[in-house]
């Protein structure tokens, strides 16, 4: 087995404390999940794919969301190398074990590249966009390089996945203002990522990212997982209906989200 295949396929041992912290805080960052060689190989290809598809609009002409990052989705459907990373059994098994599910399937992937001088990512939670019927969703945030504070690492409000506010706010200046005023009693976790670190956070966990420095490209791939028994919920907004049509086409309300775009990535063997 090659080093790259070993990194992507063999199990990563999750300590009970890491699982407990994920479920208590709504997020966890784990060290040495992928090797430098693996990150360099997949990072190079995904960076090429992002560059081919990037928004060319000048930064000063974009709104807050557009300044935050280049967002390129479902690269697994257009490139075999990207698919190898997105279909990593190691990462999928980690997601299932952290959430306590028997398995996971893919919701979608997205590259989030914060350009040199890129703006902040406002406070938000992801699952407000997703027409899914349980809390068992999470995102793996995979930087292809170390991310010091000045490059805009992901930050979290610990325990916010249990909050009863802000779940209807689109990512925006408004969500930044309102959520920032509401999470003051929760521990803020803002720390650099070392090379090889990967974080996981629940779909309902509030998170943000600071501005990037003027001289560095922050290169990050994300994979969104859901319980492999996840069912499609009745959409509560136009955004959720749009997500249904884009990421789960053909799924039926009340039934398991089992479409060609939502393949199972890991299931525990009994």
NUMARNU-218741 format. One line per field, with one value per residue: residue number from 1; residue in three letters; x, y, z of N, C-alpha, C in turn. Coordinates in steps of 0.05 Angstrom, whole numbers. Atoms other than C-alpha are relative to their C-alpha. Layout:
N
nr	(NUM, ...)
rest	(Ala, ...)
n.c1	(X, ...)
n.c2	(Y, ...)
n.c3	(Z, ...)
ca.c1	(X, ...)
ca.c2	(Y, ...)
ca.c3	(Z, ...)
c.c1	(X, ...)
c.c2	(Y, ...)
c.c3	(Z, ...)
//
This chain:
270
nr	(1, 2, 3, 4, 5, 6, 7, 8, 9, 10, 11, 12, 13, 14, 15, 16, 17, 18, 19, 20, 21, 22, 23, 24, 25, 26, 27, 28, 29, 30, 31, 32, 33, 34, 35, 36, 37, 38, 39, 40, 41, 42, 43, 44, 45, 46, 47, 48, 49, 50, 51, 52, 53, 54, 55, 56, 57, 58, 59, 60, 61, 62, 63, 64, 65, 66, 67, 68, 69, 70, 71, 72, 73, 74, 75, 76, 77, 78, 79, 80, 81, 82, 83, 84, 85, 86, 87, 88, 89, 90, 91, 92, 93, 94, 95, 96, 97, 98, 99, 100, 101, 102, 103, 104, 105, 106, 107, 108, 109, 110, 111, 112, 113, 114, 115, 116, 117, 118, 119, 120, 121, 122, 123, 124, 125, 126, 127, 128, 129, 130, 131, 132, 133, 134, 135, 136, 137, 138, 139, 140, 141, 142, 143, 144, 145, 146, 147, 148, 149, 150, 151, 152, 153, 154, 155, 156, 157, 158, 159, 160, 161, 162, 163, 164, 165, 166, 167, 168, 169, 170, 171, 172, 173, 174, 175, 176, 177, 178, 179, 180, 181, 182, 183, 184, 185, 186, 187, 188, 189, 190, 191, 192, 193, 194, 195, 196, 197, 198, 199, 200, 201, 202, 203, 204, 205, 206, 207, 208, 209, 210, 211, 212, 213, 214, 215, 216, 217, 218, 219, 220, 221, 222, 223, 224, 225, 226, 227, 228, 229, 230, 231, 232, 233, 234, 235, 236, 237, 238, 239, 240, 241, 242, 243, 244, 245, 246, 247, 248, 249, 250, 251, 252, 253, 254, 255, 256, 257, 258, 259, 260, 261, 262, 263, 264, 265, 266, 267, 268, 269, 270)
rest	(Unk, Unk, Unk, Unk, Unk, Unk, Unk, Unk, Unk, Unk, Unk, Unk, Unk, Unk, Unk, Unk, Unk, Unk, Unk, Unk, Unk, Unk, Unk, Unk, Unk, Unk, Unk, Unk, Unk, Unk, Unk, Unk, Unk, Unk, Unk, Unk, Unk, Unk, Unk, Unk, Unk, Unk, Unk, Unk, Unk, Unk, Unk, Unk, Unk, Unk, Unk, Unk, Unk, Unk, Unk, Unk, Unk, Unk, Unk, Unk, Unk, Unk, Unk, Unk, Unk, Unk, Unk, Unk, Unk, Unk, Unk, Unk, Unk, Unk, Unk, Unk, Unk, Unk, Unk, Unk, Unk, Unk, Unk, Unk, Unk, Unk, Unk, Unk, Unk, Unk, Unk, Unk, Unk, Unk, Unk, Unk, Unk, Unk, Unk, Unk, Unk, Unk, Unk, Unk, Unk, Unk, Unk, Unk, Unk, Unk, Unk, Unk, Unk, Unk, Unk, Unk, Unk, Unk, Unk, Unk, Unk, Unk, Unk, Unk, Unk, Unk, Unk, Unk, Unk, Unk, Unk, Unk, Unk, Unk, Unk, Unk, Unk, Unk, Unk, Unk, Unk, Unk, Unk, Unk, Unk, Unk, Unk, Unk, Unk, Unk, Unk, Unk, Unk, Unk, Unk, Unk, Unk, Unk, Unk, Unk, Unk, Unk, Unk, Unk, Unk, Unk, Unk, Unk, Unk, Unk, Unk, Unk, Unk, Unk, Unk, Unk, Unk, Unk, Unk, Unk, Unk, Unk, Unk, Unk, Unk, Unk, Unk, Unk, Unk, Unk, Unk, Unk, Unk, Unk, Unk, Unk, Unk, Unk, Unk, Unk, Unk, Unk, Unk, Unk, Unk, Unk, Unk, Unk, Unk, Unk, Unk, Unk, Unk, Unk, Unk, Unk, Unk, Unk, Unk, Unk, Unk, Unk, Unk, Unk, Unk, Unk, Unk, Unk, Unk, Unk, Unk, Unk, Unk, Unk, Unk, Unk, Unk, Unk, Unk, Unk, Unk, Unk, Unk, Unk, Unk, Unk, Unk, Unk, Unk, Unk, Unk, Unk, Unk, Unk, Unk, Unk, Unk, Unk, Unk, Unk, Unk, Unk, Unk, Unk, Unk, Unk, Unk, Unk, Unk, Unk)
n.c1	(17, -16, 4, 24, 22, 0, 12, 29, 17, -3, 13, -13, 11, 12, 1, 27, 2, 5, 28, 16, -2, 16, 29, 5, -7, 10, -22, -26, -22, -17, -27, -13, 20, -11, -28, -8, 0, 28, 11, -12, 10, 27, 1, -8, 21, 25, -7, 3, 28, 12, -10, 15, 28, 1, 13, -20, 8, -19, 9, 14, 27, 16, 12, -13, -2, -19, -27, -8, -14, 9, 15, 4, 14, 2, -23, -2, 15, -13, -29, -6, -18, 17, 18, -15, -1, 27, 9, -18, 13, -10, 15, 28, 3, -3, 25, 20, -7, 5, 29, 13, 18, -11, -14, 5, 0, -9, 19, -16, -26, -5, -25, 4, -26, 0, -21, -16, 15, 29, 15, 8, 23, 18, 12, 23, 1, 4, 23, 24, 4, 2, 26, -6, 19, -12, -23, -24, -15, -24, -19, -29, -14, -26, -19, -23, -24, 5, 16, -4, 23, 2, 10, 28, 9, 28, 4, 25, 12, 2, 26, 22, 18, 25, 13, 27, 1, -18, 1, 14, -15, -19, -27, 2, -7, 21, -6, -23, 7, 20, -11, -22, 13, 14, -18, -20, -2, -12, -29, -9, -24, -14, -27, -12, 0, -25, 2, 10, 24, 26, 21, 27, 21, 28, 14, 13, -20, -7, -28, -7, -29, -10, -12, -26, -21, -2, -21, 3, 25, 9, 11, 15, 20, 19, 18, 24, 11, 25, 7, 8, 29, 12, 24, 5, 21, 14, -15, 11, -7, -8, -28, 1, 11, -21, -20, 12, -2, -28, -18, 14, 21, 14, 8, 28, 5, 6, -15, -29, -13, -16, 0, -28, -17, -3, -7, -10, -29, -10, 19, -13, 5, 7)
n.c2	(-24, -24, -19, -15, 18, 6, -23, -3, 23, 15, -15, -19, 7, -22, 4, -5, -28, -15, 4, -14, -29, -7, 0, -21, -27, -3, 0, 10, -1, 23, -3, 20, 17, 6, -6, -22, 9, 2, -27, -13, 12, -8, -29, -11, 4, -15, -28, -3, 0, -26, -22, 1, -7, -22, -26, -20, -27, -13, 2, -24, -1, 22, -3, 14, 28, 4, -6, 19, 23, 13, 24, 17, 23, 26, 6, 29, 8, -8, 6, 26, -5, -12, 22, 17, -13, -2, 27, 12, 17, -9, -24, 7, 15, -19, -15, 18, 6, -24, -4, 23, 13, 25, -7, -26, -5, -27, -21, -10, -11, -27, -13, -27, -12, -28, -12, -19, -24, 7, -10, 19, 17, -6, 20, 14, 29, 11, 17, -15, 3, 28, 12, 27, 3, 5, -15, 15, -10, -13, -8, 2, -24, 12, -19, 11, -12, -11, -24, -17, -18, -21, 11, 5, 27, 3, -5, 12, -5, 27, 6, -15, 18, 3, -26, -2, -25, -3, 23, -8, -23, 4, -11, -28, -20, 2, 23, -7, -19, 11, 23, -10, -11, 21, 22, -11, 17, 26, -1, -4, 16, -10, 9, 8, 28, 10, 17, 27, -3, -1, -5, 9, -14, 6, -18, -22, -14, -26, -3, -23, -1, -27, -8, 11, -19, -8, 13, 29, 13, 21, 21, 19, 17, 9, 22, -1, 27, 3, 27, 14, 4, -26, -3, -27, -14, -20, -24, -22, -26, 2, 10, 29, 12, -2, 21, 25, 3, 0, 19, 25, 2, 26, 10, -4, -8, 22, 24, -2, -16, 20, -8, 2, -21, 4, 28, 8, -1, 18, 13, 18, 29, 13)
n.c3	(0, 1, -22, 4, -5, -28, -13, 6, -4, -26, -21, -19, -26, -14, -29, -11, -8, 24, 7, -20, 5, 24, -6, -20, 10, 27, 19, -10, 19, -5, 11, 16, 13, 26, 1, 17, 28, 9, 2, 23, 25, 6, 0, 26, 20, -6, 5, 29, 7, -9, 17, 26, -4, -19, 5, 8, -7, -19, -28, -10, 12, -12, -27, -22, 6, 21, -10, -20, 11, 25, -8, 23, -12, 12, 17, 4, 23, 25, 0, -13, -23, -21, -10, -19, -26, -10, -7, -20, -20, -27, -8, -3, -25, -22, -3, -12, -27, -16, -3, -12, 19, 11, 25, 11, 28, 8, 7, 23, -7, 10, -5, -11, 2, -8, 16, -14, -6, -1, -23, -20, 4, -22, -17, 12, -2, 27, 5, 7, 29, 8, -6, -11, -23, -26, -7, 6, 23, -9, 21, -4, 11, 5, 12, 14, -11, -27, 1, -24, -5, 20, 25, -2, -7, -10, -29, -9, -25, -11, -10, 14, 14, -17, -3, 11, 14, 23, 19, 25, 11, 21, -5, 9, -21, -22, -17, -16, -21, -18, -14, -18, -24, -15, -9, -18, -24, 8, 5, 27, 7, 24, -3, 26, 9, 9, 23, -7, -17, 13, -19, 6, -15, 6, 18, -15, -15, 10, 5, 17, 5, 4, 25, 7, 4, 28, 15, 0, 9, -18, 17, -17, 11, -20, 7, -17, -4, -14, -8, 24, -1, 0, 17, 10, -14, 15, -1, -15, 12, 27, 0, -4, 24, 20, -7, 8, 29, 9, -12, -5, 20, 1, -27, -7, -27, -18, 7, -2, 21, 14, 28, 11, -10, -29, -4, -26, -1, -20, -17, -19, 4, -26)
ca.c1	(0, 28, 36, -21, -68, -47, -65, -133, -155, -127, -162, -142, -148, -195, -184, -248, -232, -232, -300, -327, -300, -331, -400, -393, -363, -391, -322, -253, -186, -142, -68, -29, -91, -57, 16, 53, 62, -12, -31, 19, -5, -79, -69, -33, -88, -146, -110, -106, -180, -198, -154, -190, -258, -242, -282, -242, -280, -234, -236, -259, -321, -345, -391, -373, -387, -347, -288, -287, -265, -267, -319, -317, -363, -368, -299, -305, -353, -304, -235, -209, -155, -204, -251, -196, -191, -266, -278, -225, -247, -203, -238, -307, -297, -273, -337, -380, -343, -346, -421, -435, -469, -461, -438, -437, -453, -431, -472, -422, -351, -326, -259, -255, -195, -184, -144, -87, -119, -186, -240, -268, -318, -379, -407, -456, -479, -481, -542, -591, -581, -591, -660, -639, -679, -627, -568, -519, -481, -410, -356, -283, -240, -174, -120, -66, -16, -6, -55, -28, -76, -59, -83, -154, -161, -231, -256, -313, -362, -356, -423, -462, -490, -541, -560, -631, -615, -585, -607, -645, -589, -555, -480, -474, -456, -522, -504, -436, -467, -525, -488, -427, -474, -505, -444, -408, -422, -392, -318, -286, -236, -189, -123, -73, -74, -10, 5, -34, -88, -160, -221, -291, -353, -427, -473, -505, -439, -428, -361, -325, -255, -214, -184, -125, -58, -41, 14, -14, -67, -105, -119, -173, -215, -279, -321, -392, -417, -485, -511, -519, -591, -605, -674, -694, -735, -788, -750, -761, -734, -717, -644, -661, -702, -644, -596, -644, -645, -570, -539, -593, -630, -682, -686, -756, -781, -782, -737, -663, -620, -593, -577, -517, -491, -496, -458, -443, -370, -364, -406, -384, -377, -410)
ca.c2	(0, 68, 124, 163, 103, 87, 158, 157, 87, 60, 78, 137, 120, 168, 174, 171, 242, 268, 238, 266, 336, 335, 318, 367, 426, 413, 411, 380, 390, 329, 325, 287, 262, 266, 266, 325, 284, 269, 341, 365, 317, 330, 403, 415, 384, 417, 484, 475, 460, 521, 566, 542, 559, 620, 684, 736, 796, 846, 839, 910, 897, 837, 835, 805, 734, 740, 770, 713, 657, 624, 569, 512, 453, 379, 373, 297, 296, 327, 301, 232, 259, 302, 241, 200, 251, 261, 186, 175, 118, 144, 212, 182, 133, 189, 228, 167, 152, 224, 228, 158, 134, 67, 101, 164, 186, 248, 311, 349, 374, 445, 478, 543, 583, 649, 693, 738, 797, 759, 783, 751, 694, 715, 676, 624, 552, 507, 465, 522, 510, 435, 400, 342, 311, 299, 331, 279, 321, 345, 378, 359, 422, 401, 454, 438, 480, 504, 560, 611, 662, 714, 668, 661, 593, 567, 590, 561, 578, 516, 485, 527, 466, 465, 538, 559, 623, 643, 580, 619, 669, 667, 678, 753, 817, 808, 738, 763, 819, 780, 715, 753, 787, 721, 676, 719, 669, 611, 594, 621, 574, 609, 574, 560, 495, 457, 419, 354, 381, 368, 395, 367, 407, 393, 425, 468, 492, 567, 583, 639, 656, 720, 759, 729, 763, 800, 752, 681, 637, 596, 530, 487, 429, 410, 347, 348, 282, 260, 198, 144, 136, 210, 227, 287, 337, 384, 446, 506, 559, 573, 560, 490, 476, 499, 453, 395, 407, 418, 368, 314, 312, 258, 248, 244, 278, 229, 179, 164, 212, 158, 190, 185, 250, 223, 158, 120, 131, 87, 36, -1, -76, -116)
ca.c3	(0, -19, 32, 1, 2, 73, 95, 62, 77, 143, 208, 251, 324, 358, 433, 475, 500, 428, 415, 481, 465, 396, 424, 482, 444, 374, 343, 351, 318, 311, 297, 244, 208, 140, 123, 91, 27, 22, 34, -18, -71, -64, -48, -113, -155, -118, -121, -197, -201, -159, -201, -264, -234, -191, -188, -226, -199, -165, -89, -78, -121, -80, -20, 47, 25, -39, -2, 48, 1, -67, -59, -109, -97, -114, -144, -136, -194, -243, -222, -204, -157, -118, -113, -80, -24, -17, -14, 39, 83, 141, 142, 133, 190, 235, 220, 236, 300, 324, 312, 337, 273, 240, 176, 135, 65, 26, 26, -17, -18, -25, -32, 10, -12, 25, -22, 0, 35, 36, 83, 145, 143, 183, 242, 216, 222, 161, 172, 164, 90, 92, 87, 132, 188, 242, 277, 252, 201, 205, 163, 158, 148, 116, 106, 56, 95, 166, 182, 232, 262, 210, 154, 180, 213, 229, 297, 338, 392, 436, 453, 403, 368, 425, 417, 403, 365, 299, 262, 209, 192, 125, 126, 121, 158, 196, 219, 242, 282, 313, 329, 357, 406, 427, 437, 487, 543, 504, 501, 437, 404, 356, 347, 291, 252, 245, 181, 184, 231, 210, 246, 248, 268, 272, 222, 276, 307, 300, 268, 232, 205, 209, 151, 114, 109, 45, 24, 32, -1, 51, 17, 49, 26, 63, 62, 89, 118, 140, 176, 123, 146, 138, 111, 70, 110, 83, 63, 109, 62, -10, 8, 33, -29, -72, -33, -44, -119, -124, -76, -68, -135, -138, -62, -33, 29, 87, 53, 60, 19, -27, -94, -142, -112, -40, -40, 24, 44, 105, 143, 205, 195, 251)
c.c1	(18, -6, -26, -25, -2, -13, -30, -17, 2, -12, 18, -12, -9, -1, -28, -4, -6, -29, -18, 1, -16, -30, -7, 2, -11, 22, 24, 21, 20, 26, 9, -20, 10, 29, 6, 0, -28, -12, 12, -11, -28, -4, 7, -22, -25, 5, -2, -29, -14, 9, -15, -28, -4, -15, 21, -7, 19, -11, -17, -29, -18, -12, 15, 4, 21, 29, 11, 16, -9, -12, -7, -10, 0, 21, 3, -14, 14, 30, 5, 17, -16, -19, 14, 0, -28, -11, 18, -15, 9, -17, -29, -5, 3, -26, -21, 5, -5, -30, -14, -20, 13, 15, -7, -1, 7, -24, 11, 27, 1, 28, -6, 28, -2, 24, 17, -15, -30, -13, -7, -24, -19, -9, -24, -1, -9, -27, -26, -6, -9, -27, 3, -14, 13, 25, 26, 12, 25, 18, 28, 13, 29, 18, 23, 26, -6, -15, 4, -24, -3, -10, -30, -9, -29, -1, -28, -10, -7, -28, -23, -18, -26, -15, -27, -4, 17, -2, -14, 15, 18, 27, 2, 11, -20, 6, 24, -7, -18, 13, 23, -11, -12, 19, 21, 4, 13, 30, 6, 26, 11, 29, 12, -3, 28, -4, -8, -24, -25, -21, -26, -20, -28, -12, -12, 20, 6, 31, 4, 30, 8, 10, 26, 20, 2, 18, -4, -28, -6, -15, -13, -20, -19, -16, -23, -12, -27, -4, -9, -29, -15, -24, -3, -23, -14, 15, -15, 5, 7, 29, 1, -11, 22, 22, -10, 4, 29, 16, -14, -22, -12, -7, -29, -3, -9, 15, 30, 11, 20, -1, 29, 19, 5, 8, 9, 31, 12, -24, 14, -8, -5, 17)
c.c2	(25, 18, 15, -17, -7, 23, 2, -23, -13, 17, 19, -5, 25, -6, 6, 30, 17, -2, 16, 31, 8, 2, 21, 28, 5, 1, -13, 3, -22, 2, -24, -20, -8, 9, 24, -8, -2, 27, 15, -10, 9, 30, 12, -3, 17, 30, 6, 2, 26, 23, 1, 11, 25, 24, 20, 29, 12, -1, 23, 2, -21, 9, -16, -30, -6, 6, -22, -23, -5, -26, -16, -27, -25, -5, -30, -9, 7, -8, -25, 4, 11, -22, -18, 12, 0, -27, -14, -15, 8, 23, -6, -16, 18, 15, -17, -5, 25, 5, -23, -13, -25, 5, 28, -1, 29, 18, 15, 9, 29, 9, 29, 13, 30, 14, 19, 26, -5, 9, -22, -17, 5, -24, -12, -29, -11, -12, 15, -2, -28, -12, -28, -3, -8, 17, -13, 8, 12, 6, -4, 24, -8, 21, -15, 11, 7, 26, 16, 20, 21, -9, -7, -28, 0, 3, -9, 12, -27, -3, 12, -18, -6, 26, 0, 27, -1, -22, 7, 23, -9, 12, 28, 19, -1, -24, 5, 17, -13, -23, 9, 11, -21, -21, 9, -17, -27, 3, 4, -16, 10, -7, -7, -30, -7, -17, -28, 1, -1, 4, -12, 17, -8, 21, 24, 16, 27, 2, 24, -3, 29, 6, -17, 22, 7, -17, -31, -9, -22, -21, -21, -15, -9, -23, 0, -28, 2, -30, -15, -8, 26, 1, 30, 12, 19, 26, 23, 27, -5, -11, -30, -14, 0, -21, -28, -5, -3, -24, -27, -4, -28, -11, 8, 7, -24, -26, 5, 14, -18, 5, -4, 21, -3, -28, -6, -1, -19, -12, -21, -29, -12, -25)
c.c3	(0, 24, -2, 6, 30, 16, -3, 9, 28, 22, 15, 27, 15, 30, 10, 8, -25, -8, 20, -4, -24, 7, 20, -13, -28, -21, 14, -22, 7, -15, -17, -13, -27, -1, -18, -30, -11, -5, -24, -26, -7, 0, -27, -21, 6, -4, -30, -8, 9, -18, -27, 2, 17, -11, -6, 7, 19, 29, 9, -11, 12, 26, 21, -6, -22, 8, 18, -12, -29, 8, -25, 10, -18, -21, -6, -25, -26, -1, 16, 25, 24, 12, 19, 28, 13, 9, 20, 21, 28, 9, 5, 26, 24, 4, 13, 29, 18, 5, 13, -18, -11, -26, -9, -30, -6, -3, -24, 10, -8, 8, 10, 1, 6, -13, 17, 4, 1, 26, 20, -9, 23, 17, -15, 9, -27, -5, -5, -29, -9, 8, 10, 27, 26, 4, -9, -27, 11, -25, 8, -14, -2, -13, -13, 9, 29, -3, 26, 2, -22, -27, 1, 5, 9, 30, 7, 26, 13, 13, -15, -17, 15, 3, -13, -14, -25, -21, -26, -14, -22, 7, -12, 22, 23, 18, 17, 24, 21, 16, 19, 26, 18, 12, 20, 25, -6, -4, -30, -5, -26, 4, -27, -5, -9, -25, 8, 18, -18, 22, -10, 17, -9, -18, 14, 17, -13, -4, -19, -7, -3, -28, -5, -4, -29, -17, -3, -10, 20, -15, 17, -17, 22, -12, 20, 1, 13, 7, -25, 0, -1, -20, -8, 15, -19, 2, 15, -12, -29, -2, 3, -25, -22, 6, -8, -30, -10, 10, 4, -22, -2, 27, 6, 29, 17, -5, 2, -25, -14, -30, -11, 11, 30, 6, 28, -1, 21, 15, 17, -5, 28, 4)
//
